[in-house]
Amino acid sequence: MDLSSAQRSVLELLGAVSSEDLPALLDWMRTTRDFDEFIHNNNDIILKNIAEDLRNCLPLETMLPSEQIAIQKIKQHPEPVIHIDAFLYDDDFIDYLCDNGKMSRNYCMVCGSHQTTPLGFISHSFSPLELKFIYQHVLPDLSGKVLVDVGSRLGPVLFAGYLYSSALQLHGVEMNQDFCQLQEMIIAKYKFTDRIKVHHANICTQASLLQNADVVIMNNVFEYFLDRSEQARAWEYISHNVKKKGTLLVTVPSLKESLSNLQVAIPLNEWVEEVQLNYDVYTEKDIDREALEQIHLYKIL
Ligand SMILES: C[S@@+](CC[C@H](N)C(=O)[O-])C[C@H]1O[C@@H](n2cnc3c(N)ncnc32)[C@H](O)[C@@H]1O
């Protein structure tokens, strides 16, 4: 049923209710939790529609000519890897592309062509499941809170935050202008302007945003996009500015792993304490538990 027929049916139904029961029915419609399931499902659908809109604007590998460093770094990987954005493409979609010869999950170890051994997949975005895990099982109620996504790229952390949390403000900071424009397009189309703001900037110029944040999200932000000395400088900047006691920091991978190959002097045990997460919240067989286990939560001391 389309929207206008559904609206007509609801009005007809209300018109048929006896006048003495109508106030109670309207009150129930305003306050009941019985609609929650429809609202949750609707949020999943909105997120899927956003992914479809973005897919239509981007090449399959979801990398742009303006990201030369990331393209070079992916090429220099010891084994062949391809970039597939987990927010835009789920496993079923990848299977469909493979079945239709548009993609391969394998490569030939001799000539490098995509034939025999499993290819590595890299995603520069969280998948819809990881986003739900973060907002429904990692973070507490975010009413009145300010969240900052460092390196917001296509914006999935912000859009999911709008749909799955009550965060007061969701800020994305992204240094690539093309991605900022895509995020702005989605924010305008889906009318997210009241709670989402995207900043086209290097995070190392955003001290006050970081200092005031209640939640900071960092999904593989620097490794593929900055050289080692810039990564080290960016992490130092983060640790100097994300200082407010109790601020929550969500990282992929762990802080220890992110900092392990960098020349940084960040005393982790004085800065943060790790909060243990329960990765067993989903019982379905095809859940990518390994991906969930890459998500870490810290509290600033
Ligand atoms: C792996 S993507 C993260 C995507 C998104 N946060 C998510 O989880 O779906 C990292 C993004 O960070 C951006 N980035 C890297 N270094 C940055 C910096 N210093 N300031 C702002 N953005 C940065 C890159 O351009 C890239 O789009």
The ligand as an SDF file (V2000), in Angstrom:
LIG
                    3D

 27 29  0  0  0  0  0  0  0  0999 V2000
   38.1690    4.2090    7.2270 C   0  0  0  0  0  0  0  0  0  0  0  0
   37.3380    5.6860    6.8410 S   0  0  0  0  0  0  0  0  0  0  0  0
   36.1950    5.7420    8.1940 C   0  0  0  0  0  0  0  0  0  0  0  0
   34.7640    5.8050    7.7250 C   0  0  0  0  0  0  0  0  0  0  0  0
   33.6660    5.9990    8.7560 C   0  0  0  0  0  0  0  0  0  0  0  0
   34.0780    6.6590    9.9500 N   0  0  0  0  0  0  0  0  0  0  0  0
   33.0240    4.6730    9.1070 C   0  0  0  0  0  0  0  0  0  0  0  0
   33.3380    4.1440   10.1440 O   0  0  0  0  0  0  0  0  0  0  0  0
   32.2100    4.1440    8.3610 O   0  0  0  0  0  0  0  0  0  0  0  0
   38.5020    6.9170    7.3250 C   0  0  0  0  0  0  0  0  0  0  0  0
   38.2270    8.3180    6.7690 C   0  0  0  0  0  0  0  0  0  0  0  0
   39.0230    9.2150    7.5220 O   0  0  0  0  0  0  0  0  0  0  0  0
   39.4330   10.2900    6.6950 C   0  0  0  0  0  0  0  0  0  0  0  0
   40.6040   10.8750    7.3570 N   0  0  0  0  0  0  0  0  0  0  0  0
   41.8320   10.3430    7.4810 C   0  0  0  0  0  0  0  0  0  0  0  0
   42.6440   11.1680    8.1750 N   0  0  0  0  0  0  0  0  0  0  0  0
   41.8970   12.2650    8.5060 C   0  0  0  0  0  0  0  0  0  0  0  0
   42.1740   13.4640    9.2200 C   0  0  0  0  0  0  0  0  0  0  0  0
   43.3720   13.7180    9.7040 N   0  0  0  0  0  0  0  0  0  0  0  0
   41.1700   14.3670    9.3690 N   0  0  0  0  0  0  0  0  0  0  0  0
   39.9250   14.1200    8.8480 C   0  0  0  0  0  0  0  0  0  0  0  0
   39.6240   13.0040    8.1610 N   0  0  0  0  0  0  0  0  0  0  0  0
   40.5920   12.0770    7.9920 C   0  0  0  0  0  0  0  0  0  0  0  0
   39.7000    9.6360    5.3520 C   0  0  0  0  0  0  0  0  0  0  0  0
   39.5980   10.5650    4.3020 O   0  0  0  0  0  0  0  0  0  0  0  0
   38.6250    8.5390    5.3110 C   0  0  0  0  0  0  0  0  0  0  0  0
   37.5070    8.9770    4.5700 O   0  0  0  0  0  0  0  0  0  0  0  0
  1  2  1  0
  2  3  1  0
  2 10  1  0
  3  4  1  0
  4  5  1  0
  5  6  1  0
  5  7  1  0
  7  8  2  0
  7  9  1  0
 10 11  1  0
 11 12  1  0
 11 26  1  0
 12 13  1  0
 13 14  1  0
 13 24  1  0
 14 15  1  0
 14 23  1  0
 15 16  2  0
 16 17  1  0
 17 18  1  0
 17 23  2  0
 18 19  1  0
 18 20  2  0
 20 21  1  0
 21 22  2  0
 22 23  1  0
 24 25  1  0
 24 26  1  0
 26 27  1  0
M  CHG  2   2   1   9  -1
M  END
$$$$
